[in-house]
Amino acid sequence: MKRYDVAVVGGGPAGLAVAITATSRGLNTVVLERAAVPADKACGEGLMPSGLAALDRLGALPHLDRKESAPFVGIRYVQEDGTTAEGLLPAPGGLGVRRVALSSALVARAREVGVELRERTQVLSHRRSPDAVMLETADGPVEARMLVAADGLGSPLRRAEGLDVEFAGPRRFGLRRHFQVAPWTPYVEVHFADGVEAYVTPAGARRVGLAFLWEDGVVEGRVGFDTLLARFPRLAERLAGMEPDSQVRGAGPLARVARARVADRFALVGDAAGYVDALTGEGLSLAFACAESLGMLLPDALVKGATHEALRPYEACFQRVFRKYAWTTQALLMLARRPRLRRPVVRLLGKAPWLFERILHAVVA
Ligand SMILES: Cc1cc2nc3c(=O)[nH]c(=O)nc-3n(C[C@H](O)[C@H](O)[C@H](O)COP(=O)(O)OP(=O)(O)OC[C@H]3O[C@@H](n4cnc5c(N)ncnc54)[C@H](O)[C@@H]3O)c2cc1C
């Protein structure tokens, strides 16, 4: 049986980014993805400047179908009474990218650099031998010197490795759908209501994505796309009569905690490695940053036997990047959950755009 250097489970943005980076550094890499690619997924689809720069470094940007994307210049908060605060992102700004187009670009780049991509291949279990990891799939076993789990929020591999930690805080969920309408603003708009946020991302010349985030138990009755939209009368009015451009897709619970990112011959990356919330729109940027760091470390780590110790620099890099993301996301969540505090703070930021911009630049830099 062929033995790969690296087997990546999950062909989402994180898995493909690790595979591209590792293969570009000479490793023989296979990606095992249970779905067909390119794949759609519930996502707000806003790529922050650092994520955009990572996509460029990965060599995937030239493969991106620009018709399936739209640039945005900043973030605008919109409150119930119509008050707003807006700030510009650092140059070159962000890009709203339809998820299928992002997946297509990463898949094309992965194939270009020589990644072996097996779609419709679900990994069922894994076990270690002294010098490798054996993966069981419906199509037979796969052997590799190193296993990278990029299998998303629920990560069965994180659980199987005993790295899952129960999250004790509030359970938050997300839903998204697209509409055929020209973006009415060059900003990503985050609309606040009690217990729910809606964010609108331009994702094409005639497409906007609308994503809702809410906390379990805060929204009464049956939660659905239309009931959530009804909580935002301004958005409901704007979108009345507009043709939907996608199916409703959901995800959650969002917050996930892992005890550690690495074990012998094993690493977690992307949402599988830990996630706080989608409210700051940083999941993709975080996934790319960590995936690149892991992919660059792997050749050296494999020479050292891919031990827990050899993979430790990746854990350190993850901690550094994640800490900042977690801190800012928790701060914004705290505000979102306390409308009486959030309203004056957003009003203040509206009157002092320089302050909002300074905060934004510090967060997304
Ligand atoms: C509502 C919502 C809005 C968001 N908005 C934004 C935003 O605006 N900007 C942003 O940057 N981020 C956003 N995010 C976060 C972003 O979508 C994620 O951070 C990103 O998708 C993480 O990528 P990933 O590759 O880690 O996981 P995923 O994209 O979930 O990929 C995991 C892959 O693993 C595969 N898989 C799982 N198990 C197996 C198995 N056993 N065998 C084989 N394959 C398997 C799955 O099929 C899947 O393709 C949002 C998330 C949500 C839920």
The ligand as an SDF file (V2000), in Angstrom:
LIG
                    3D

 53 58  0  0  0  0  0  0  0  0999 V2000
  -22.9690   31.2050    9.8880 C   0  0  0  0  0  0  0  0  0  0  0  0
  -21.4700   31.3150    9.7020 C   0  0  0  0  0  0  0  0  0  0  0  0
  -20.9490   32.4690    9.1480 C   0  0  0  0  0  0  0  0  0  0  0  0
  -19.5590   32.5790    8.9800 C   0  0  0  0  0  0  0  0  0  0  0  0
  -19.0590   33.7030    8.4020 N   0  0  0  0  0  0  0  0  0  0  0  0
  -17.7300   33.8240    8.1650 C   0  0  0  0  0  0  0  0  0  0  0  0
  -17.2000   34.9720    7.5010 C   0  0  0  0  0  0  0  0  0  0  0  0
  -17.9240   35.8790    7.1000 O   0  0  0  0  0  0  0  0  0  0  0  0
  -15.8500   35.0220    7.3120 N   0  0  0  0  0  0  0  0  0  0  0  0
  -15.0120   34.0350    7.7340 C   0  0  0  0  0  0  0  0  0  0  0  0
  -13.7940   34.1590    7.5470 O   0  0  0  0  0  0  0  0  0  0  0  0
  -15.4890   32.9350    8.3450 N   0  0  0  0  0  0  0  0  0  0  0  0
  -16.8170   32.8010    8.5690 C   0  0  0  0  0  0  0  0  0  0  0  0
  -17.3150   31.6660    9.1600 N   0  0  0  0  0  0  0  0  0  0  0  0
  -16.3740   30.6170    9.5780 C   0  0  0  0  0  0  0  0  0  0  0  0
  -15.8730   29.7690    8.4120 C   0  0  0  0  0  0  0  0  0  0  0  0
  -16.9410   29.2980    7.6520 O   0  0  0  0  0  0  0  0  0  0  0  0
  -15.0550   28.6040    8.9810 C   0  0  0  0  0  0  0  0  0  0  0  0
  -14.1190   29.0910    9.9040 O   0  0  0  0  0  0  0  0  0  0  0  0
  -14.3420   27.8310    7.8720 C   0  0  0  0  0  0  0  0  0  0  0  0
  -15.2560   27.2230    7.0180 O   0  0  0  0  0  0  0  0  0  0  0  0
  -13.4340   26.7570    8.4870 C   0  0  0  0  0  0  0  0  0  0  0  0
  -12.9850   25.8960    7.4920 O   0  0  0  0  0  0  0  0  0  0  0  0
  -12.5650   24.3950    7.8320 P   0  0  0  0  0  0  0  0  0  0  0  0
  -11.8740   23.8950    6.6240 O   0  0  0  0  0  0  0  0  0  0  0  0
  -11.8950   24.3360    9.1550 O   0  0  0  0  0  0  0  0  0  0  0  0
  -13.9420   23.6220    8.0670 O   0  0  0  0  0  0  0  0  0  0  0  0
  -15.0910   23.2350    7.0130 P   0  0  0  0  0  0  0  0  0  0  0  0
  -15.2220   24.2730    5.9910 O   0  0  0  0  0  0  0  0  0  0  0  0
  -16.2840   22.9010    7.8490 O   0  0  0  0  0  0  0  0  0  0  0  0
  -14.5470   21.9170    6.3150 O   0  0  0  0  0  0  0  0  0  0  0  0
  -14.5020   20.6840    6.9730 C   0  0  0  0  0  0  0  0  0  0  0  0
  -14.5960   19.6130    5.9150 C   0  0  0  0  0  0  0  0  0  0  0  0
  -14.3600   18.3340    6.4990 O   0  0  0  0  0  0  0  0  0  0  0  0
  -15.1780   17.3860    5.8630 C   0  0  0  0  0  0  0  0  0  0  0  0
  -15.2750   16.2210    6.7510 N   0  0  0  0  0  0  0  0  0  0  0  0
  -15.7660   16.1790    8.0220 C   0  0  0  0  0  0  0  0  0  0  0  0
  -15.6620   14.9320    8.5320 N   0  0  0  0  0  0  0  0  0  0  0  0
  -15.0750   14.1710    7.5710 C   0  0  0  0  0  0  0  0  0  0  0  0
  -14.6930   12.7980    7.5040 C   0  0  0  0  0  0  0  0  0  0  0  0
  -14.8810   11.9580    8.5350 N   0  0  0  0  0  0  0  0  0  0  0  0
  -14.1120   12.3370    6.3680 N   0  0  0  0  0  0  0  0  0  0  0  0
  -13.8900   13.1770    5.3170 C   0  0  0  0  0  0  0  0  0  0  0  0
  -14.2420   14.4850    5.3310 N   0  0  0  0  0  0  0  0  0  0  0  0
  -14.8210   14.9800    6.4370 C   0  0  0  0  0  0  0  0  0  0  0  0
  -16.4810   18.1310    5.6490 C   0  0  0  0  0  0  0  0  0  0  0  0
  -17.2660   17.5400    4.6320 O   0  0  0  0  0  0  0  0  0  0  0  0
  -15.9750   19.5230    5.2770 C   0  0  0  0  0  0  0  0  0  0  0  0
  -15.8510   19.7030    3.8840 O   0  0  0  0  0  0  0  0  0  0  0  0
  -18.6970   31.5240    9.3590 C   0  0  0  0  0  0  0  0  0  0  0  0
  -19.2370   30.3570    9.9100 C   0  0  0  0  0  0  0  0  0  0  0  0
  -20.6170   30.2570   10.0830 C   0  0  0  0  0  0  0  0  0  0  0  0
  -21.1590   28.9950   10.6650 C   0  0  0  0  0  0  0  0  0  0  0  0
  1  2  1  0
  2  3  1  0
  2 52  2  0
  3  4  2  0
  4  5  1  0
  4 50  1  0
  5  6  2  0
  6  7  1  0
  6 13  1  0
  7  8  2  0
  7  9  1  0
  9 10  1  0
 10 11  2  0
 10 12  1  0
 12 13  2  0
 13 14  1  0
 14 15  1  0
 14 50  1  0
 15 16  1  0
 16 17  1  0
 16 18  1  0
 18 19  1  0
 18 20  1  0
 20 21  1  0
 20 22  1  0
 22 23  1  0
 23 24  1  0
 24 25  2  0
 24 26  1  0
 24 27  1  0
 27 28  1  0
 28 29  2  0
 28 30  1  0
 28 31  1  0
 31 32  1  0
 32 33  1  0
 33 34  1  0
 33 48  1  0
 34 35  1  0
 35 36  1  0
 35 46  1  0
 36 37  1  0
 36 45  1  0
 37 38  2  0
 38 39  1  0
 39 40  1  0
 39 45  2  0
 40 41  1  0
 40 42  2  0
 42 43  1  0
 43 44  2  0
 44 45  1  0
 46 47  1  0
 46 48  1  0
 48 49  1  0
 50 51  2  0
 51 52  1  0
 52 53  1  0
M  END
$$$$
